[in-house]
Amino acid sequence: MLQVQFIRDNKETVLEGLAKRNFVNAEIIVEQVLTADEDRRKTQVELDDTLAESNKLSKEIGGFFKSGEIQKANLLKEKTSQLKEKSKELGERLNNFSEALQTLLYSIPNIPHSSVKAGKSDEDNENIFSEGTIPDLGENALPHWELAKKFDIIDFELGNKIAGAGFPVYKGKGARIQRALINYFLDKNTKAGYTEVQVPHLVNPDSATATGQLPDKDGQMYHAKIDDLYLIPTAEIPITNMYRGNLLKESEFPITATGYTPCFRREAGSYGAHVRGLNRLHQFDKVEIVRIEHPDNSYQALNEMVEHIKDILRELKLPYRILRLCGGDTGFTAALTFDFEVFSTAQDRWLEISSASNFETFQANRLKLRFKNKEGKSEFAHTLNGSSLALPRVLAGILENYQTEDGIKVPDVLVPYCGFDMIN
């Protein structure tokens, strides 16, 4: 969430950033924010003055009673009653202005980093890096959903029977390579200095709001309404919320964490061949990395996250590319996002398998996550997160790019984790 002070002091910068995102009615909403904040501050001043006057009169009333000036005391009591009524009305007005301001602020996305280009969709994203050789599989290459059926390692129909479309059942070597990928990703992350955590798979509304999923993505998450809990679409939510409300010391930076969770996404309105098989699921596994950083170091940290994900893909020997997302494709909470995509040779298309993002202070403002700087003043920290990695499309890439006439070769780095080198 943007800070009102930042919007007030940097109005043109905010409007330019929102224009990069094609944010509708930006000027109107920004003006509404500034007006609501002005109304709120004026009401706060009036309320403070009214309460101060009431307290002053209360002390005078006590003095008049002590001196026996009952008539004067009763006159002041009547006036304090009027002031109490006025303060009650002002308090209600203040709450209304504050709630209106909060609602407006929740509707405004983060301001993109200066390096982010304007754009409307993923077609405007910048390809900034690519690596790896795309294998020549010949004309008989199969997409992963046919390979999964051929070798009986993923059963999409059985998952549909149990839960519905988008909930696959992994079987035999399919289940074992899933577990191998999870353990490999976690080992890579912990060796890089990330502390492994196990977190809840459901979160309360405060947690979902703090990291920006609510209200922006309300309706895209599974909601257990009786308990008012949300199934997580990413481990970013519970891991980042571990630090909600904290006041950190500069010496605690950087804070780094990694965790594996299943993830749940309704993906309403997703249909067609591009979501077939593992391409888009309602339940999938993902290993996440999260960083809490000093503002001066957060972009260096983002670069380190990008290099870390590169290293994983190099070890898996998958052809990949990195995109810097344009304003129109950058997520609501992010200031800068790099997407990693693996090339699916059998499908002849790129599949997103990771995003690494810097949110700057946008999440920290909602989280009330601060630190004491060298001058003793509190500042908002910067939060970052990335996938390392999302399993479904990584597995799709492995199945398709490693297929041979004899079966599917397992990447060398995974063999110690799964105990076999071929799926056949």
matplotlib code that plots the C-alpha trace (Angstrom):
import matplotlib.pyplot as plt

x = [0.0, 1.3, 1.8, -0.4, 2.6, 4.4, 1.4, 1.1, 4.8, 5.2, 1.9, 3.3, 5.6, 2.7, 0.6, 3.4, 3.9, 0.2, 0.1, 2.8, 0.3, -2.6, -4.4, -7.9, -9.0, -5.6, -6.0, -9.5, -8.5, -5.4, -7.4, -9.9, -7.1, -5.7, -9.2, -10.0, -6.7, -7.3, -10.8, -9.4, -6.6, -8.9, -11.4, -8.6, -7.4, -11.0, -11.5, -8.2, -9.2, -12.6, -11.2, -8.6, -11.3, -13.5, -10.6, -9.8, -13.4, -13.5, -10.6, -12.3, -15.5, -13.7, -12.2, -15.7, -17.2, -14.3, -14.8, -18.6, -19.5, -22.1, -23.9, -20.7, -19.8, -23.2, -23.0, -19.6, -21.0, -23.7, -21.0, -18.9, -21.9, -22.2, -18.5, -18.8, -21.6, -19.6, -16.5, -18.6, -19.9, -16.3, -15.1, -17.6, -16.7, -13.0, -13.7, -15.7, -12.9, -10.3, -12.2, -12.8, -9.1, -8.1, -10.4, -9.0, -5.4, -6.2, -7.3, -4.0, -1.2, 2.4, 4.5, 6.7, 10.5, 12.1, 13.5, 10.0, 8.7, 5.1, 3.1, -0.4, 0.2, 2.8, 3.5, 5.2, 7.6, 11.3, 13.5, 16.7, 18.5, 18.3, 20.4, 20.5, 20.1, 16.6, 16.8, 15.8, 13.4, 12.2, 8.6, 7.5, 8.0, 5.0, 3.6, 3.9, 0.2, 0.7, 4.0, 2.4, -0.3, 2.2, 4.4, 1.5, 3.1, 0.4, -3.3, -5.4, -8.6, -8.3, -7.7, -10.8, -12.8, -11.6, -11.7, -12.2, -10.1, -6.8, -6.1, -3.8, -2.7, 1.0, 1.8, 5.0, 8.0, 5.8, 5.3, 8.9, 10.3, 7.9, 9.4, 12.9, 12.3, 11.0, 14.0, 16.4, 15.0, 15.0, 18.6, 19.7, 17.9, 19.2, 22.8, 22.4, 21.6, 17.8, 16.3, 13.8, 10.3, 7.1, 4.1, 0.2, -1.5, -4.4, -4.3, -6.7, -7.9, -5.4, -2.5, -4.0, -4.6, -1.1, 0.7, -1.8, -3.9, -6.9, -8.9, -7.2, -7.5, -10.7, -12.5, -9.3, -8.6, -10.4, -12.2, -13.3, -16.2, -17.3, -13.8, -13.0, -9.7, -8.1, -6.1, -2.8, -2.0, 1.6, 3.9, 4.8, 1.7, 2.4, 6.2, 6.1, 3.4, 5.7, 7.2, 3.9, 4.0, 7.7, 10.1, 13.5, 17.0, 19.3, 21.6, 18.9, 19.0, 18.9, 16.1, 15.8, 13.4, 12.4, 9.5, 7.6, 3.8, 1.0, -0.6, -4.3, -5.6, -9.2, -7.9, -11.5, -12.0, -9.0, -9.8, -8.2, -5.2, -2.7, -3.9, -3.8, -2.0, 0.3, 0.3, -2.3, -3.6, -5.8, -3.5, 0.3, 3.5, 6.0, 9.1, 9.3, 12.1, 11.4, 13.7, 13.2, 15.8, 17.1, 15.8, 19.4, 20.1, 16.9, 17.7, 21.1, 19.1, 16.7, 19.7, 21.0, 17.7, 17.7, 21.3, 20.2, 17.3, 19.5, 21.9, 19.0, 17.9, 21.5, 21.8, 18.5, 19.9, 16.6, 16.6, 15.2, 14.8, 14.2, 11.7, 11.4, 7.7, 6.2, 3.9, 0.7, 1.9, 3.5, 1.6, -0.5, 2.0, 5.3, 7.6, 9.8, 9.4, 11.5, 9.8, 11.6, 10.3, 11.3, 11.0, 8.6, 10.0, 7.1, 4.5, 6.8, 6.1, 7.6, 6.2, 6.5, 8.1, 9.2, 8.9, 11.3, 9.9, 10.8, 7.8, 9.8, 7.7, 4.3, 3.7, 5.7, 3.2, 0.3, 2.4, 3.5, 7.0, 9.5, 13.1, 15.0, 17.5, 20.8, 19.1, 16.7, 13.7, 11.5, 11.3, 9.5, 11.6, 11.6, 10.1, 11.0, 9.9, 10.5, 9.7, 12.5, 10.6, 7.0, 7.0, 4.3, 5.9, 9.4, 8.2, 6.5, 9.8, 11.7, 9.3, 9.2, 12.8, 14.4, 12.2, 14.1, 13.2, 13.9, 12.0, 12.5, 15.9, 16.1, 18.4, 21.6, 21.2, 17.9, 19.1, 20.5, 17.1, 14.8, 17.0, 16.5, 17.8, 15.0, 11.3, 10.2]
y = [0.0, 3.4, 5.9, 9.0, 11.2, 9.7, 10.3, 13.9, 14.7, 12.8, 13.2, 13.5, 10.5, 8.5, 9.4, 8.6, 5.2, 4.4, 5.4, 2.7, 0.2, 1.6, 2.2, 3.5, 6.8, 7.4, 11.2, 10.9, 8.3, 10.1, 13.4, 11.4, 10.1, 13.6, 15.0, 12.1, 12.6, 16.3, 15.7, 13.1, 15.4, 18.4, 16.2, 14.8, 18.4, 19.4, 16.3, 16.8, 20.4, 19.4, 16.8, 19.2, 21.8, 19.2, 18.0, 21.6, 22.3, 19.1, 20.3, 23.7, 22.0, 20.2, 23.5, 25.2, 22.3, 22.5, 26.3, 25.8, 27.6, 25.0, 27.1, 27.7, 24.1, 23.0, 25.5, 24.0, 20.5, 21.3, 22.6, 19.5, 17.4, 19.3, 18.8, 15.1, 14.8, 16.8, 14.6, 11.5, 12.9, 13.9, 10.5, 8.9, 11.2, 10.5, 6.8, 7.2, 9.4, 6.9, 3.9, 5.7, 6.6, 3.0, 1.7, 4.1, 3.2, -0.5, 0.1, 1.7, -0.7, -0.2, 2.3, 0.5, 0.9, 3.3, 0.5, -0.9, 0.0, 1.0, -1.8, -3.4, -7.1, -9.9, -9.2, -6.0, -7.7, -7.4, -10.4, -9.5, -12.9, -16.4, -19.5, -23.2, -25.2, -26.1, -29.9, -31.2, -34.0, -34.8, -34.9, -37.7, -35.7, -35.8, -33.1, -33.9, -34.9, -37.7, -38.7, -38.8, -41.2, -43.3, -43.9, -43.8, -41.2, -38.5, -39.3, -36.2, -38.2, -39.7, -36.3, -35.0, -37.9, -37.1, -33.3, -31.9, -30.5, -29.1, -31.5, -34.2, -37.4, -38.2, -41.9, -44.0, -42.3, -39.2, -38.8, -39.6, -37.0, -34.4, -35.2, -35.1, -31.6, -30.3, -31.6, -30.4, -26.9, -26.7, -27.9, -25.4, -22.6, -23.5, -23.8, -20.3, -19.1, -19.2, -20.5, -23.3, -22.9, -24.9, -22.6, -22.9, -23.6, -21.4, -17.8, -15.3, -12.1, -9.9, -12.0, -12.0, -8.3, -7.5, -9.1, -7.6, -10.6, -9.0, -7.1, -7.2, -11.0, -11.7, -14.4, -15.9, -17.7, -20.6, -19.3, -21.4, -19.1, -20.6, -20.1, -17.1, -18.6, -18.6, -21.4, -19.9, -19.3, -19.0, -19.5, -15.8, -15.0, -17.0, -16.6, -12.8, -12.5, -14.1, -10.6, -8.6, -5.9, -6.3, -3.5, -4.7, -3.6, -2.8, -5.6, -8.2, -7.6, -9.5, -11.8, -14.8, -17.7, -20.6, -23.0, -25.6, -25.6, -26.8, -23.8, -23.3, -21.1, -21.0, -19.7, -18.8, -18.4, -20.3, -22.6, -23.9, -25.8, -23.4, -24.6, -28.3, -30.9, -29.3, -25.9, -24.5, -26.2, -25.4, -27.2, -27.4, -27.5, -24.7, -23.8, -20.1, -17.7, -14.5, -11.7, -8.8, -6.2, -2.7, -0.3, 0.5, -3.2, -4.5, -4.3, -6.0, -8.7, -9.0, -9.5, -12.2, -13.9, -13.9, -15.4, -18.0, -19.1, -19.1, -21.5, -24.0, -23.9, -24.4, -27.5, -28.8, -28.1, -26.6, -23.9, -20.7, -17.0, -14.0, -11.3, -7.9, -7.4, -4.2, -2.0, -3.6, -7.1, -6.4, -7.7, -5.4, -5.3, -5.4, -2.5, -4.8, -8.4, -10.7, -13.8, -17.0, -19.1, -22.6, -23.6, -26.5, -28.2, -30.5, -27.7, -25.2, -22.5, -20.8, -21.7, -19.4, -21.2, -18.5, -14.8, -12.8, -9.4, -6.5, -4.9, -2.1, -0.7, -1.6, -4.8, -3.5, -0.5, -3.0, -5.3, -2.5, -4.0, -1.4, -1.1, 1.5, 3.4, 4.8, 8.0, 6.1, 6.7, 4.0, 3.2, 0.6, -2.4, -3.7, -7.2, -9.5, -12.9, -15.5, -19.0, -21.4, -23.1, -23.8, -27.6, -28.2, -26.4, -27.4, -31.0, -30.4, -29.0, -32.0, -34.6, -32.9, -31.8, -35.0, -37.5, -40.1, -43.2, -45.3, -43.1, -39.9, -39.2, -37.7, -34.7, -35.7, -33.4, -35.1, -38.7, -38.8, -37.4, -39.8, -42.9, -43.6, -42.1, -43.0, -43.0, -45.9]
z = [0.0, -0.9, 1.9, 1.8, 2.5, -0.5, -2.7, -1.5, -1.9, -5.3, -7.0, -10.5, -10.0, -8.8, -11.8, -14.2, -12.5, -12.6, -16.3, -17.0, -15.5, -17.5, -14.2, -15.0, -13.4, -11.8, -11.5, -10.1, -7.4, -6.4, -5.9, -3.9, -1.7, -1.1, -0.4, 2.0, 3.8, 4.1, 5.5, 7.9, 9.2, 9.7, 11.6, 13.7, 14.6, 15.5, 17.5, 19.4, 20.1, 21.4, 23.7, 25.0, 25.8, 27.4, 29.7, 30.6, 31.6, 33.6, 35.7, 36.2, 37.3, 40.0, 41.2, 41.3, 43.3, 45.8, 46.2, 46.6, 43.3, 42.4, 39.8, 37.8, 38.0, 36.7, 33.8, 32.8, 33.2, 30.6, 28.3, 28.7, 27.9, 24.6, 23.9, 24.6, 22.0, 19.6, 20.1, 19.5, 16.2, 15.2, 16.1, 13.9, 11.0, 11.6, 11.3, 8.1, 6.5, 7.6, 6.2, 2.9, 2.7, 3.5, 0.8, -1.8, -0.9, -1.2, -4.7, -5.9, -7.1, -6.4, -8.4, -10.9, -10.7, -13.1, -15.2, -15.9, -19.4, -20.1, -21.7, -21.8, -21.6, -21.6, -25.2, -24.1, -21.6, -22.2, -22.8, -21.0, -20.8, -22.2, -21.7, -22.5, -25.7, -26.9, -27.8, -31.2, -30.3, -33.7, -35.0, -32.7, -29.5, -27.1, -24.8, -21.1, -20.6, -23.2, -21.6, -18.2, -19.5, -21.5, -18.4, -15.9, -13.7, -13.5, -13.7, -14.6, -15.0, -11.5, -10.0, -11.8, -10.3, -6.8, -6.8, -10.3, -13.2, -12.1, -9.3, -10.7, -9.0, -9.1, -9.1, -8.7, -10.3, -10.9, -7.1, -6.4, -8.8, -7.3, -3.8, -5.3, -6.8, -3.5, -1.5, -4.2, -4.2, -0.4, -0.2, -2.8, -0.9, 2.6, 1.2, -0.1, 3.4, 3.5, 6.7, 6.1, 7.6, 7.7, 7.7, 7.7, 4.4, 5.4, 6.5, 8.1, 6.2, 8.0, 6.6, 3.0, 3.2, 4.6, 1.5, -1.0, -2.0, -0.5, -1.6, -5.0, -5.6, -3.6, -5.6, -6.9, -3.6, -2.1, 1.0, 3.9, 4.9, 8.2, 9.7, 7.5, 6.4, 2.9, 1.3, 0.3, -3.4, -2.5, 0.6, 0.3, 2.4, 5.6, 5.4, 5.0, 7.7, 10.1, 10.4, 10.5, 13.1, 13.9, 14.6, 13.5, 14.2, 11.2, 12.4, 11.7, 8.0, 5.8, 6.9, 4.5, 4.6, 2.3, 2.6, 0.6, 0.5, -1.7, -3.4, -4.2, -7.0, -8.3, -11.7, -12.6, -16.4, -17.4, -20.3, -23.6, -24.7, -23.0, -19.6, -20.5, -18.3, -15.8, -17.5, -15.0, -11.9, -9.0, -6.6, -7.1, -5.2, -4.9, -3.0, -2.2, -1.1, 0.9, 1.9, 4.3, 3.4, 4.2, 1.5, 0.5, -0.3, -1.7, -5.4, -4.9, -3.0, -6.0, -8.3, -5.9, -6.1, -9.9, -9.9, -7.4, -9.6, -12.7, -10.9, -10.2, -13.9, -15.0, -12.8, -14.2, -17.7, -18.9, -21.6, -20.0, -20.5, -18.1, -18.8, -17.1, -16.9, -18.4, -16.3, -17.6, -16.7, -13.3, -10.3, -8.2, -5.3, -7.1, -8.1, -10.3, -11.4, -13.3, -14.8, -15.6, -18.4, -19.4, -23.1, -23.6, -26.7, -27.3, -26.9, -28.8, -26.2, -23.1, -19.7, -16.7, -13.8, -11.5, -10.6, -8.5, -7.2, -5.1, -3.4, -1.8, 1.1, -0.5, 1.6, 4.6, 4.9, 5.2, 7.4, 9.7, 9.3, 10.3, 11.5, 13.5, 11.4, 12.6, 13.7, 15.8, 13.5, 12.3, 8.6, 6.5, 5.4, 1.9, 1.1, -1.7, -2.8, -5.6, -6.6, -6.5, -8.0, -9.0, -9.7, -12.3, -15.3, -14.2, -14.3, -17.6, -19.0, -17.7, -19.1, -22.5, -23.0, -21.5, -23.5, -25.5, -27.5, -24.4, -21.9, -20.0, -18.7, -15.2, -14.8, -13.2, -10.3, -9.3, -9.5, -5.9, -4.7, -6.5, -6.8, -10.6, -13.8, -16.2, -16.4, -18.6]

ax = plt.figure().add_subplot(projection="3d")
ax.plot(x, y, z, "-o")
ax.set_aspect("equal")
plt.show()
